[in-house]
């Protein structure tokens, strides 16, 4: 391993080693569960991701640290866990709580890399850490395509009007703060006969390609860390018509498990707030099969759309002659319920909300390991140390993940005994994971909140405390090879006993349909001991 010391006079040999370091193509996808052909999806059309997986290493059991955008991304980009960096909802900027923390691209920049990103890498532009993480801006000046400024991002006039109307209605009824609180959204989906670059992901892929060419032209010998973030399949599901046409709607399967887990935590699921805020979606009651199929069709169209953008980006590496010296890693920030357990959205501690696609390709992978899948338990927080190891960069001391670089050499080796995810009371939080606002209570979501609150009171009885359940209750999920344990605790008093425990046996119940904690007290006791050891006590042994 070679470490570049910034500020010291470098020898010729050190410069040559630095310049021979692998580039990094860091491909982020928003709200993508493992609905990919390479992960066994019978319906998803994802040829580019499938091709990458067939020549790289795919992780069957990769998990996010919190199934909501900002905490997940802040965690993996800083290499520390949500509670360590004090980011557990979408409205906290990690720099406000951790002004001096060293991010992944910042560390690469300090070690001689050009670092740049397009699209969604951090949660949003405001939280994008522009000055500290990125050594340069994207090559906007080289773009020949104009970025769309259509209202709401919609291509169709009627959808633009629906978006305006929906926003106006909630402002008239609930006040000026309603849109800020996530209300007044336009249609949930759109199919339009437009070029890929009309929507933001297509534009950002073209921008990433232009930036790649610009970097290679100006600094051909300097390694780069290029992040390209795809916003889809995040709502709203807008994709060009050709991607919708890849699917026969009548053949799209719907979720088969449409109820929450038997004896599961009443606070563990939410009323699909994020989807219901969209224009034309029922504000209460079930989503019928016809709408559910249309919504899943829209999601799948977006998955195929981002797959195409990843394909053109990888082709651009080939065309530029740098593919053979570039590590490619693809990840999603969390999973997504498509009617599974009866809900639509992210933000749960269950398998469907926390398991993510993760795959990596490196130039020097052993031929016998290409196209392999590993069942090792890994976490998104592990990407930071992994990429440092693969690039020959020393690891910062604050990291709370473990490099999975050894798995590229031996995908079957014994690895972590458990991985960890968390999310605060899904039922009584907004979809940004922030506590319920008064505005949410006063809108059409009021009855939904009252309904789910009644279920929690009925289940928890004397344990019910409004302040606790709305503001301080955290669900902590531990996933082992066989089990998912969810421990509900007051996160301000971690030493106290759990209020409620869920246990799911993936050997007999992979869809987590029945909480078997009550029937297995000794097993719960044993798993709680393992849980209390935390991530440090469940690391793979015999490696750094």
C-alpha positions in Angstrom: 0.0 0.0 0.0 1.3 3.4 -0.9 0.2 6.5 0.9 0.7 10.0 -0.6 1.7 12.5 2.1 0.2 15.9 1.1 2.7 18.8 1.4 5.8 16.7 1.2 8.2 16.7 -1.8 7.3 13.6 -3.8 9.8 11.3 -5.4 9.5 10.3 -9.0 8.6 6.8 -8.0 5.8 8.1 -5.7 4.3 10.2 -8.5 4.4 7.2 -10.9 2.6 5.0 -8.3 0.0 7.7 -7.6 -0.7 8.2 -11.4 -1.1 4.4 -11.8 -3.8 4.3 -9.2 -7.2 3.1 -10.3 -9.9 5.6 -11.0 -13.2 5.3 -9.2 -16.6 5.4 -10.9 -19.0 5.7 -8.0 -22.6 5.0 -9.3 -25.4 5.8 -6.9 -29.0 4.9 -7.4 -31.9 6.3 -5.4 -34.7 4.1 -3.9 -33.6 1.0 -5.8 -34.3 -2.3 -4.1 -32.6 -5.4 -5.7 -35.2 -5.4 -8.5 -32.5 -6.3 -11.1 -32.1 -9.2 -13.4 -28.8 -10.1 -11.8 -30.5 -10.4 -8.4 -33.1 -12.8 -9.8 -35.9 -10.4 -10.8 -38.1 -12.2 -13.3 -39.4 -8.9 -14.7 -36.8 -6.2 -14.6 -35.0 -5.3 -17.8 -31.5 -4.3 -16.7 -29.0 -5.5 -19.3 -26.2 -3.1 -18.3 -26.3 -3.9 -14.6 -26.6 -7.6 -15.4 -23.5 -7.3 -17.7 -21.5 -5.6 -15.0 -22.5 -8.2 -12.4 -21.6 -11.0 -14.8 -18.0 -9.6 -14.9 -17.7 -8.4 -11.3 -18.8 -9.4 -7.8 -22.4 -9.1 -6.7 -23.3 -8.9 -3.0 -26.4 -10.8 -2.2 -26.6 -9.5 1.4 -25.8 -5.8 1.4 -27.7 -3.5 3.9 -28.0 0.2 4.4 -27.5 1.9 7.8 -30.8 3.7 7.7 -33.5 3.3 5.0 -34.0 7.0 4.2 -32.0 9.2 1.8 -30.0 11.7 3.8 -29.0 9.5 6.8 -28.0 6.6 4.5 -25.9 8.8 2.2 -24.4 10.9 5.1 -23.4 7.6 6.8 -21.7 5.9 3.8 -20.0 9.1 2.6 -18.5 9.8 6.0 -17.9 6.2 6.8 -19.7 6.5 10.2 -23.0 5.3 11.4 -26.2 7.5 11.7 -26.1 8.0 15.5 -22.4 8.6 15.5 -22.8 11.5 13.1 -26.2 12.5 14.6 -28.0 12.3 11.3 -31.2 10.3 11.6 -33.6 12.3 9.4 -33.5 14.2 6.2 -33.3 17.7 7.5 -29.9 17.5 9.3 -26.8 18.4 7.4 -24.0 16.2 8.5 -21.5 19.1 8.4 -23.5 21.1 11.0 -23.0 18.2 13.4 -19.6 17.1 12.2 -17.7 20.1 10.8 -14.3 18.4 10.6 -15.3 14.9 9.5 -13.3 13.6 6.5 -15.6 12.4 3.7 -14.8 9.7 1.2 -14.2 12.0 -1.8 -12.5 14.5 0.4 -10.0 11.8 1.5 -9.4 10.9 -2.1 -8.9 14.5 -3.0 -6.3 14.8 -0.3 -4.5 11.8 -1.7 -4.1 13.2 -5.2 -7.4 12.4 -6.9 -9.6 14.7 -8.9 -13.0 14.4 -7.3 -16.3 15.5 -8.9 -20.0 14.4 -9.0 -23.1 14.8 -11.0 -26.7 14.1 -9.9 -27.6 12.8 -6.4 -24.7 11.6 -4.4 -25.4 13.4 -1.1 -29.0 14.0 -0.3 -29.4 17.3 -2.1 -27.5 20.3 -3.4 -27.7 22.1 0.0 -26.1 19.1 1.7 -23.7 18.4 -1.2 -20.5 19.4 0.6 -19.4 21.3 -2.6 -16.4 23.0 -1.1 -14.9 20.1 0.9 -15.7 16.9 -1.0 -15.2 17.9 -4.6 -12.0 19.3 -6.2 -13.9 20.7 -9.2 -17.3 21.3 -10.7 -18.9 19.3 -13.4 -18.2 20.4 -17.0 -21.4 22.4 -17.5 -19.5 24.6 -20.0 -19.0 21.5 -22.3 -22.7 20.6 -22.4 -24.5 20.9 -25.7 -27.8 19.8 -24.2 -29.9 22.3 -22.3 -31.2 21.2 -19.0 -35.0 21.0 -18.7 -36.7 23.6 -16.6 -40.2 22.2 -17.0 -42.5 22.6 -13.9 -42.1 19.7 -11.6 -39.8 18.1 -14.1 -42.8 16.8 -16.1 -42.8 16.6 -19.9 -46.5 16.5 -20.4 -48.5 19.7 -20.2 -51.3 18.1 -18.2 -49.0 16.8 -15.6 -47.4 20.2 -15.2 -50.8 21.6 -14.6 -51.8 18.8 -12.2 -48.6 19.6 -10.3 -49.5 23.3 -10.1 -53.1 22.6 -9.1 -52.1 20.1 -6.4 -49.7 22.6 -4.8 -52.2 25.4 -5.0 -54.9 23.3 -3.3 -52.8 22.4 -0.3 -51.6 26.0 0.1 -55.2 27.2 0.0 -56.4 24.6 2.5 -53.4 24.2 4.8 -51.2 27.2 4.4 -47.9 28.3 2.8 -45.8 25.7 4.6 -47.7 22.7 3.2 -45.4 22.2 0.1 -42.4 22.4 2.4 -43.8 19.6 4.5 -44.0 17.3 1.5 -47.6 17.9 0.5 -49.0 19.2 -2.8 -47.1 16.9 -5.1 -47.8 16.3 -8.8 -48.6 12.9 -10.4 -46.6 9.9 -9.2 -45.6 8.8 -12.6 -45.2 9.9 -16.2 -44.7 8.2 -19.6 -43.6 10.7 -22.3 -42.0 10.2 -25.7 -39.0 12.3 -24.9 -35.2 11.7 -25.2 -33.4 10.4 -22.1 -31.8 13.7 -21.5 -35.1 15.5 -21.0 -35.3 14.0 -17.5 -32.6 14.7 -14.9 -30.9 11.4 -14.9 -30.3 11.4 -18.6 -29.0 14.9 -18.4 -26.7 14.1 -15.5 -25.3 11.1 -17.3 -24.4 13.3 -20.3 -22.9 15.8 -17.8 -20.8 13.0 -16.2 -19.5 11.9 -19.6 -18.7 15.5 -20.5 -16.9 15.9 -17.2 -15.0 12.7 -17.7 -13.7 13.9 -21.1 -12.8 17.3 -19.6 -10.8 15.7 -16.8 -8.9 13.4 -19.2 -8.2 16.3 -21.5 -6.9 18.6 -18.7 -5.3 16.1 -16.4 -4.7 12.8 -18.3 -2.3 11.4 -15.7 -4.3 12.3 -12.7 -6.6 9.6 -11.1 -10.2 10.6 -10.7 -13.1 9.8 -8.4 -16.3 10.4 -10.4 -19.6 10.1 -8.7 -22.8 9.8 -10.9 -26.0 9.8 -8.9 -29.2 8.6 -10.5 -32.4 10.1 -8.9 -34.7 7.4 -10.2 -36.4 5.2 -9.2 -37.3 7.7 -6.6 -40.7 9.2 -6.9 -41.9 10.7 -9.1 -41.5 7.8 -11.5 -40.9 9.7 -14.8 -39.2 7.8 -17.6 -39.2 8.1 -21.4 -41.9 6.0 -23.2 -39.4 3.5 -24.6 -38.6 2.2 -21.1 -42.3 1.7 -20.3 -42.6 -0.2 -23.6 -40.1 -2.8 -22.4 -42.8 -4.2 -20.2 -46.1 -6.0 -20.8 -48.2 -4.5 -18.0 -50.4 -7.6 -17.8 -47.4 -9.7 -16.9 -46.1 -7.5 -14.0 -46.5 -9.4 -10.8 -47.9 -7.7 -7.7 -46.8 -8.2 -4.1 -48.1 -11.4 -2.6 -47.5 -10.4 1.0 -50.0 -7.5 1.4 -50.2 -7.5 5.2 -47.7 -6.6 7.9 -46.0 -9.3 9.9 -48.3 -11.3 12.3 -47.5 -10.0 15.8 -45.1 -7.5 14.4 -44.6 -4.0 15.9 -47.6 -1.7 15.3 -45.1 1.1 14.9 -42.9 -0.7 12.4 -44.9 0.2 9.3 -46.3 3.5 8.0 -49.4 4.6 6.0 -47.4 5.1 2.7 -47.3 8.9 3.3 -44.8 9.5 0.5 -46.8 7.9 -2.2 -50.2 9.3 -1.0 -48.9 12.9 -1.2 -48.9 12.5 -5.0 -51.7 13.8 -7.1 -54.3 11.1 -8.0 -53.3 8.6 -5.3 -55.9 7.7 -2.8 -55.4 9.5 0.5 -56.7 6.5 2.5 -57.6 2.9 2.0 -55.8 0.3 -0.1 -54.2 0.8 -3.5 -56.2 -1.4 -5.8 -54.6 -3.9 -8.1 -55.0 -1.9 -11.3 -53.2 1.1 -9.8 -50.7 -1.1 -8.1 -49.7 -2.6 -11.4 -49.4 0.8 -13.0 -47.2 2.0 -10.2 -45.0 -1.0 -10.3 -44.8 -0.6 -14.1 -43.7 3.0 -13.6 -41.0 1.9 -11.0 -39.7 -0.7 -13.4 -39.6 1.7 -16.3 -37.4 4.0 -14.2 -35.2 1.1 -13.2 -34.6 0.3 -16.9 -34.1 4.0 -17.6 -31.3 4.3 -15.0 -29.8 1.0 -16.2 -29.4 2.6 -19.6 -27.7 5.7 -18.1 -25.2 3.4 -16.3 -24.6 1.7 -19.6 -23.8 4.9 -21.5 -21.5 5.9 -18.7 -19.5 2.7 -18.7 -19.4 2.8 -22.5 -17.9 6.3 -22.2 -15.1 4.8 -20.0 -14.4 2.3 -22.8 -14.4 5.0 -25.5 -12.0 7.1 -23.4 -9.6 4.2 -23.0 -9.8 4.2 -19.1 -12.1 1.3 -18.4 -9.2 -1.0 -17.7 -7.9 1.3 -14.9 -11.2 2.2 -13.3 -13.0 0.5 -10.3 -16.7 0.6 -10.9 -19.0 0.3 -7.8 -22.8 0.5 -8.0 -25.0 0.9 -4.9 -28.5 2.0 -3.8 -29.2 4.0 -0.6 -32.0 1.7 0.6 -34.8 -0.6 -0.4 -38.4 0.2 -1.2 -41.8 -1.5 -0.6 -43.9 -1.9 -3.7 -47.0 -3.0 -1.9 -45.0 -5.5 0.2 -46.4 -5.7 3.7 -49.3 -3.6 2.4 -47.3 -0.4 2.1 -45.5 1.8 -0.5 -42.3 3.5 0.3 -39.0 3.1 2.1 -38.5 3.8 5.8 -38.9 0.4 7.5 -36.5 -1.8 9.4 -37.6 -4.9 7.5 -35.7 -6.8 4.8 -37.5 -5.1 1.9 -36.6 -1.7 3.2 -33.0 -2.3 4.2 -31.5 -4.7 1.7 -29.8 -3.0 -1.3 -28.1 -3.9 -4.5 -24.3 -3.6 -4.4 -21.9 -4.7 -7.0 -18.3 -4.0 -7.8 -15.9 -4.4 -10.8 -12.2 -4.0 -10.5 -9.5 -4.3 -13.3 -7.5 -6.9 -11.4 -10.2 -9.3 -10.1 -9.2 -12.9 -10.4 -10.8 -14.5 -13.5 -12.3 -17.3 -11.4 -14.2 -14.7 -9.3 -15.7 -12.7 -12.0 -19.5 -13.1 -12.2 -19.6 -14.6 -8.7 -22.1 -13.7 -6.0 -21.1 -13.6 -2.4 -23.5 -14.2 0.5 -21.3 -12.4 3.0 -23.1 -9.8 5.1 -21.9 -6.3 4.2 -23.0 -2.7 4.8 -22.9 0.5 2.8 -20.7 2.0 5.5 -18.1 -0.6 4.3 -17.6 1.1 0.9 -15.4 3.9 2.3 -12.6 1.6 3.7 -13.0 -0.8 0.7 -12.3 1.9 -1.9 -9.4 3.2 0.1 -7.9 -0.3 0.3 -8.4 -0.9 -3.4 -6.8 2.5 -4.2 -3.9 2.1 -1.8 -4.9 4.9 0.4 -4.5 4.8 4.2 -7.8 4.5 6.2 -8.8 7.4 8.4 -9.2 6.5 12.1 -12.9 7.5 12.4 -14.3 4.8 10.1 -17.0 2.4 11.4 -17.1 0.0 8.5 -14.9 -2.8 7.4 -13.2 -3.2 4.0 -14.7 -6.0 2.0 -11.7 -6.0 -0.4 -10.8 -9.5 0.8 -14.1 -10.8 -0.5 -12.9 -9.9 -4.0 -10.2 -12.5 -3.6 -12.3 -15.1 -1.8 -16.1 -14.5 -2.1 -16.8 -17.5 0.1 -14.7 -16.6 3.1 -16.2 -16.2 6.6 -17.3 -12.7 7.1 -19.3 -10.5 9.5 -21.7 -12.3 11.8 -24.2 -9.5 11.7 -25.0 -6.1 10.1 -27.1 -3.2 11.5 -29.8 -0.8 10.4 -32.0 1.6 12.2 -35.1 3.8 11.7 -37.1 5.8 14.2 -40.8 4.9 14.6 -41.9 4.7 10.9 -45.6 4.9 11.8 -45.3 8.2 13.6 -42.7 10.0 11.5 -42.9 11.8 8.2 -41.3 10.1 5.3 -38.2 12.3 5.8 -37.9 10.5 9.2 -38.5 13.8 11.0 -41.2 14.0 13.8 -44.7 14.6 12.6 -45.4 18.3 12.1 -48.6 20.0 13.0 -49.2 20.6 9.3 -49.2 16.8 8.7 -51.7 16.3 11.4 -54.0 18.9 10.0 -54.0 17.6 6.4 -55.7 14.6 4.9 -53.0 12.5 6.7 -54.6 13.3 10.0 -57.0 10.3 10.0 -54.2 7.9 8.9 -52.0 9.1 11.8 -54.9 8.6 14.2 -55.6 5.1 12.9 -52.0 3.9 13.2 -51.6 5.6 16.6 -54.7 3.6 17.9 -53.0 0.3 16.8 -49.8 1.2 18.7 -51.8 2.1 21.8 -53.7 -1.2 21.6 -50.5 -3.2 21.3 -48.2 -1.3 23.6 -50.9 -0.5 26.3 -49.2 0.9 29.4 -45.9 1.4 27.5 -47.5 4.1 25.3 -46.0 7.5 25.8 -46.6 10.1 23.1 -43.3 11.9 23.5 -41.3 8.7 23.6 -43.0 7.1 20.6 -43.0 10.2 18.4 -39.6 11.6 19.3 -37.3 9.1 21.0 -38.2 5.6 19.9 -35.8 3.9 17.6 -36.0 0.6 15.8 -32.6 -1.2 15.6 -32.4 -4.1 13.2 -29.7 -6.7 13.4 -29.4 -9.1 10.4 -27.5 -12.3 10.8 -27.2 -15.1 8.3 -30.5 -16.6 9.5 -32.3 -14.0 11.6 -33.6 -10.5 11.6 -33.9 -9.1 15.1 -35.6 -5.7 15.5 -35.2 -4.0 18.9 -37.3 -1.0 19.8 -35.7 1.2 22.3 -35.5 4.8 23.7 -32.4 5.9 21.9 -31.7 8.5 24.5 -31.5 5.8 27.2 -29.8 2.8 25.4 -29.1 1.1 28.7 -32.9 0.5 29.3 -34.6 -2.7 28.3 -36.3 -2.8 24.9 -40.0 -1.9 24.7 -40.6 -4.5 22.1 -38.7 -7.1 20.1 -39.3 -8.7 16.7 -37.6 -11.8 15.5 -37.9 -13.3 11.9 -36.3 -16.6 10.9 -35.2 -16.3 7.3 -34.6 -20.0 7.0 -38.3 -20.7 7.3 -39.9 -17.2 6.7 -37.8 -15.2 4.2 -40.6 -12.7 3.7 -40.8 -11.9 7.4 -44.5 -12.8 7.8 -44.5 -13.8 11.5 -42.8 -12.4 14.5 -41.6 -15.4 16.5 -39.9 -13.5 19.4 -42.5 -14.6 22.0 -42.1 -18.3 21.1 -38.3 -18.2 21.3 -37.3 -16.4 24.5 -33.9 -18.2 24.8 -33.0 -17.4 21.2 -34.0 -13.8 21.7 -31.9 -13.6 24.8 -28.9 -15.0 22.8 -29.4 -12.7 19.9 -29.7 -9.7 22.2 -26.3 -10.5 23.6 -25.0 -10.5 20.1 -26.9 -7.3 19.3 -25.4 -5.5 22.4 -21.9 -6.2 21.0 -22.7 -3.8 18.2 -20.9 -3.5 14.9 -17.5 -3.8 16.5 -18.3 -7.1 18.1 -19.7 -8.6 14.8 -16.8 -7.8 12.4 -15.1 -10.4 10.4 -12.1 -11.7 12.3 -8.6 -12.2 10.9 -8.8 -9.1 8.7 -8.2 -5.4 9.4 
